[in-house]
Amino acid sequence: MRRARYLKAFLVIAVILLSSLAIGVTKLRVTTWAGAEEAALDEEIIAEFMRLNPEYEVTYEPVPGDYYQKILTDIGAGTPPDVILLDAEMIPAFVEGNYLTDINPFISRLNRDGASGTDLTEYFPVLVDIFRSGRSLYALPKDTSPIGIFYNKKVFDELGVPYPPQDGWTLEEFAETARLLSKDTDGDGKNDVWGFAFPSWVGVVVPLLWAGGGEVFSPDFTQTSGYLNSDLNVKNYEFFMDLLSKGYAPSPQEASSLGGTSALFYTGKVGMTITGRWFNVSIKGQIAKGADLHV
């Protein structure tokens, strides 16, 4: 039973590097990029894990900024964490660097023992395949998320802009909504309220390319040339670039100088942001602090 709880609590959410053993106790360093709200949830899980498994001692180290730099520095210093969180696109580099442990033998054995979370058929196959290299498996998926548009109803209401429809919202209608939400409130000739936050992160950009019918890789995943840079993908991304050039979104540099796109969204400076369901955690945290958000 303790094995089962261990797999459910940690292998599912992270990648195992190396365990540090001490007499009578197994010490684990767990590192993630969690911000304050997510870290609080992680700490509850870890506390319950240690209560159920007193032979493990867990040190939790959330790193909300420069996460990969910190991980690689620790690896270079010979003091890597035992459990880390990785974005899918970082898996190849960490596998090629020989930074990760092949967990396949452990998963197979624990699955035979009936340990929870070790039956790989319970996961979406595409998610597990991300972490494979040859016959080796280097991680299990923590989560996955669709990408969607969050919108601040207060901004819409203040500017008299209709909410997006539940179904059938087109790109042209999105562009018109972004235009209506963009305003120059201080009269300097430049918008200081914007319709949306420009999508510059790969985790958002790729789903937008897919939504427009494009692809990133060839069917056999051996090349990107002719796919990532296809005329269709260029057209898809130029749609958002055109809205940026018209002043309907702050540039990534401008957004960064103003505290980031999330802060702009919370303060009503950006009406819409394109992101994943994890944004709910941050929104709830802001509301708990007293933010007047209607999302």
N, C-alpha and C positions, 0 to 999 in steps of 0.2 A: 504493500500500500504506500509506503514511503517513497519507493521508486516512482510509483504512478504520480504521486503529488509533485515530485521533483520535476518530471517531464512536463507536466501540465503548467507548472509555475514558471519554468525557465526555458526549456528547449524551444517551446513554441514561440517565445518572444525574442529569442536572441541567437547568437552564434557562439559556440563554445570554443575557446582558445586553449586554455590550460588550467588545470585545477591545482591549487596550492594546498597541500596536505599538511596537517599538524596532528600531533598525538591527540586522539579522541575527538577531533573536530576537523571538518573540511571547511577551509576558508575560501570564499568566493568574492571577487571584485566584479561588480556588475556596472557597466557604463552605458548610458544612453544619451541622446541629445535632448531629453525632455526639458521643457520649460517648467515653470512653477506649478501650473495646474496639473500637467501630466505627471510630474514627479511626485506629487501628492498621492495620485492614484497608484503609481508604482510602489511607493513606500508602504501603502496599505497591503498590497499583495505580498511584498517581501516580508513584512512583519508576520503575516499569517503563515507564510511558508516556514519561517524559522520557528514559529510556535508549534507547527505540526512536525517539524523535523529539527529537533534541538541539536543534532549532530552536525548541522551546517551553520556557519556564521557568515552572513552576507554583509559586505560593505557596498553601499550604493553610491555611485558617483555620477550624477547627471551633469552633462556638459552642454549647456544651451548654445554656446558660441564656439566657433572654430573646432568643431567636434572631431573631424577626421585628422586635423593637424595634431590634436591632443592624443588620439589613438596611435597614430604613426610615431609620434615622439616617444610614447611609452614603449612601443614595440622596439624602436631603435635603441632605447635605453635598457632593454632586456627585462622590463617590468610591465608586460602587457596585462590588460584586464583578462579575467577568465571568461566573461560573457559580455558580448557587445551587440549593439543594434546596427544593422547595415541597410542602406537603401539597396534595392535590387541592382542598380547600375554599378554599385561599388563591388559586387561579388567577384567579377573576373579579376580585378586588380589585386584583391586580397588573396584569391586562390593562387594566382601566378606568383605572388610574393611569398607563398608558403606560410602565411600567417594563421591559417585556420586549421582546425582538427577535423579529420574525416569522422563524422558521427555515425556513418552508416552501420558499422559493426555494433555500436551500442543500441541504435534504434532497432535493428533486426532482433537482437537478443531480448530487449525489453518488450518488443511487440509479441514475441513468443511467450513471454511471461504475462502478457495481458495488460501491460502498463498503459495508462491513459495517455492519449496524444501521440502514440507511436505507430498507429495504423495509417500509413501514408495514403491509403485509398480514401481516407476521410477528408483530405484536402483537395482543392482544385488542382488537377495534375499540372497545369501550366505554372502554378506558383511553386510547387516542389521542384519542377524541372529547372527553375531559375538557379537553384542552389546545387545542381549536379555538375560534376565534371568527370567524364568517364564513368567509372563504377563508384565514384565517391560522392558523398552527400555532405555538404558543409554547413547547412543551417535548415531550419524549418520556418515557415512563414508566420510572422506575428499577426499581420493583417493585410488587407488590400482595400482599395477604395475606388469608387467611381469619382470622376471629376465633375463638378457642377458649379452653378453660379449662385452665390449667396448675395442677397440684396437687402439694403437697409431701407425698410419701409418708411422710416422717418424722413429720409432724404427725398424719397419719391413723393411723400405727402407734402412736404414743404415746397416742392417745385411743381406740384400738380401733375406729376407724370404717372400714367397708369401702370399698375403692377404688370409684370410679365404674365402671359396666359399660362395655365397649367399644361396645356398641350399645344403643339404646333407652332412654337415660337421660332421664327426664322432668323437667319443671320442678318438679313436686311432689317428686320424689326429690332434685333439687338443693337444694331448700329444706330438706328433712330432713337432708341431709348438712351444710349450712351450720349448722343448729341443733346437730347433734351435735359439730361442731368448735368451737363457741363456748363459752368457759369464763371464769369469774371465778376467777383463780388466787390473787389476793391478798386475797380476802374483803371487798372494799370495796363490793360490790353492783353492780359494773359489769364487763362482760366486758373482759378484756385480751388474750384470744386470740379471734380471730374466724374465722368460716367462710370469708368471701370478702372481696375488696376491691370496694367499691361502684363500679359503672360510671358515671362522670360525664363521661368524655371522648367527644366526638361520634364519634370513630372506632370506639368500642366500642358506644355507645348505638344508633347507626343499624342495625348488623347485628342487634342484639337486637330492635329493632322489626321488621325484616324477618323474623327468625326467628319472630316471633309473628303474621306475616301482615299486618303494617302496611306503609305506604308513607310517604315523606317528601314527594315531589312528585306533582303531577298527571301523567298520562301524557305530556303535552306539555311538562312541566318549566316551566310558566309560573306556578304558584302552589303554595303549601304549605298554605294555609287549607283545612281540611276533610280534609287528609291527615296532615300532621305532628301536628296537634292532634285527630285523629280519636278517637272513643271507644275504638277498638281499641288505638291506641297508648297512650292514657292508661291503659287496663287493663294493657297489657304493662309499662309503666314502673312502675305502682303495685305490681306484683308485687315488684320489687326494692326499691322504697321501703318496702314493708311489712316486708321482711326487715331493712332498715336500722333501722326504728323498733323492731324487736324486739331489736336489739343484736347481730345476726349479722354485721355489718360495721362497721368504723369509718367515721364520716362523713368526707367529703373533707377537711374542715378538721382533724379529729382525726388522720387519716393524715398530712397534711402536717406537722403539729406533731411527729409521731413519726418523721420522716425520709422519708416517702413510702411508697406501697403496695409498691414493689419491695423496699425495705429491710425492711418488715414481713414480706414473703413469705420473704426470705432468712433472716431470724432466727426463723422459725417462729411469728410472731405472727398470720399470716394463712395459712389452709390452702389457699385457692384464689384465683387471680386471672384475670380475663378480659382477654385481650390477644391480640396477633398473634405470628406466628412470629419476629419480630425479638427477642423476649424470650429466645430461645435463646442469642443472642450474650452477653447479660448474664449468663445462668445459667452458661454455660461460663466466663466471666471470673471469676465468684464461686467456682466450683469450683477453678479454677486458683490462686486465692488461698488455698485451704484451707477454704472453706465446706463444711459437712457437709450437702450438698443431695442429695436423691433425688427427682427430679421426673418 
